Amino acid sequence: MALVYLPLEILIGFLLQEQERLRESFEFFSLDFVYILRMISGRCAACKYLRRRCPSDCIFSPYFPSNNPQRFACVHRIHGACNVAKMLQQLPAEHLRAEAANSLYYEAQCRTRDPVYGCVGIISSLHQQIHSVESQLAKTKAEIAVLDSLAQQPAQIQ
């Protein structure tokens, strides 16, 4: 059997697909996989974007892998690298840091799409939808009550 040497990009792509499969299989995944991926690919997206050497204990590397540079660029554009690093370092647990990084990315995307309102615009839109659906539900319940009372009136007459 001949040995096949795969380009680094194909190997990284395979590892990322495997990571997504594992992430879907388990409630949360071990960040060891991310560290292995980082060791193979070199610097994380944040260190590449900031053009600096990526230390072994880089706060960004588990949450901003090198294969997704636009993720860090979006977060950096809105929040700034120093602020993101401070926020991530203040959180004690790894899973909280992962959730915070995902939240920062979502907020940055919303702010990019809607510079004035950002996430607040989406939240207020959802509140308006909830309010309109609740009023429709109340109206429908009132109509049902009226129809029930009308259905019971002929029974009382007989």
N, C-alpha and C positions, 0 to 999 in steps of 0.2 A: 504494500500500500504506500503510495507516494504522499509525502507531506505537502500540504497546501498552505501557502502563506497568504493570509488575507490582509488587505490594506487596513490601516488603523481605523479609518472612517467606517468601514463595514463592521468591524469588531465592536466599535462603540455603538453603532446603530443596533446591533444585535443585543448588546448589553442593556441598552435603553428599552428595547421592546420587552426584554425579559423583566426589567424593573417594573414596567407598567403592568405586565401580567401578574407579577407578584404583588404589586400594590393593590390590584383589583381583588386578589385572592385573600389577602389578609386585611384586618382592620387598620393596622399601621405596620410599616415595614422597618427593618433595621437599617440604620444609616451606614452600616459597614459596607453595604453594596455601593453607596454613593462614594465612599472613600476609595474603594477599589477602582471605581470608574474614574475618579479624579487622578489617581495615581497613574492610570493608563494614559489619560488624555492630557495631563500636565496641569496648566493653570485653570482656575475656575473662570467663569464668564466675567465676574466682577474684576478680578485681577487683570484679565486681558483688556477689559474696557478701560481700566484705570492705568494700564501700562506699568504694572508693577509686578514684582516677584510674588508668587503665591506661597505663603508660609504653610507649614504642615498643619498648623492649628487655625487656619483661615476661617473666620466666622461665616463667610459667604459661601464657601465651597459646597456644603451639603444642600444648599437651597437654590443656588444659581449655577448649575452645571455648565460646562463649556459648550455643550451642544445647543444651548438655547440662549444666545447672547442678547437677543432682543428683550428677554424677560428682565435682566438686570438693567439694561439701558432704559427701559420704561420706568422702572422703579427709581433709578438714579435721577432721571430727568425731573421727576415730581418730588421725591423725598430727599435726595442727596445721599451719597454713600456713607458719610459720617453719621448721619441721623439713623440710617438703616442699621448700621453696625451697632450703634448704641442701643437701639430698640431690641435687636436680637440678643445682645449680651445681657440685657436686663432680665430676660426670661430664663427661668431655671431649667426647664425640661426641654429635651430635644423635640418632642412632638408639639409643644407649644411654639417653639421657634419655627417649625415647619408650617404650622397654621398661620403664624404671624407673617411669614414670608409670602405665603399664598394670599393672605389678606392684603398685604401691601401691594402686591402685584395687581390684584383685582381693583383696589382703590386707584392705583396709578392708571390702569386701563380706562376706568370710568372717568377719571379726571382728564385724560387725553381726549376721549370722545366728547365729553361735555365739560369744558373748562370752567364754567360758572358754577354749576351745581354738583358735578361729580356723582358720587354714590348717593348723596342726599336727593338728587333728582329722581333716581331710580326708586329709592325708598318712599318718597312722597307719591310717586306714581302708583306704586303698589298699595299704599294706604288708601288712595282714592279709589282704586279698583276694589279693595276690600269693602270700603264704605258703600259703594254702589251695589255690590253683590249683596251686602247685608240688607240694604233697603229693598232690593228686589225680593229677597227672601221674606222679609217682613210683609211686603205687599202680597206675595203669594200665600203666605199663611193666613192673612186676613181674608183673602178671597176664598180660601178653603173653608175657613170658619163660617163665612156668609153662606156658601153653598151647603155646608152641613146643616146650618140652621134652617135654610129653605127646604132641605130634604126632610127635616124632622117636622116641619109645620103641617104638611098634608097628613102625616101619620097622626098628629094630634087632632086634626079635624075629624077624621074617621073614627 
